[in-house]
Structures are given as structure tokens and as C-alpha cells.
């Protein structure tokens, strides 16, 4: 389907994408940890 070769080295746009992905991953992880803490608190309080 996609026969174009991938570039071996990162470009400026890729660095920005990597930064956005890293920030999104960090935010998602923080949100998931907060949800897990809330579920644990609810389970402990019940």
C-alpha cells in the first residue's frame, strides 16, 4: 500500500511531534494515575 521509504533521521517537524506526543503521554499517565487513586479511595471508603 505505502511503498515510500521512511526517512532515517528526524526532521524539525518530527521533533515537534515527539514533544507533543511526550506531553500527551505524560498527561494521560497523570490522568490515569488520578483515576486509579480515586477508585482506590472509593474502594477503601466503602
C-alpha angles and dihedrals in degrees: 000000000000107000097168114119116242120242114252098210128054120249129209092266091052091055091055090048091050090051092050092047091048091051092047092049091050092050092047092049092049091049092049091049090050090050091049091050090050092050091048091050091050091049092048092047095050 
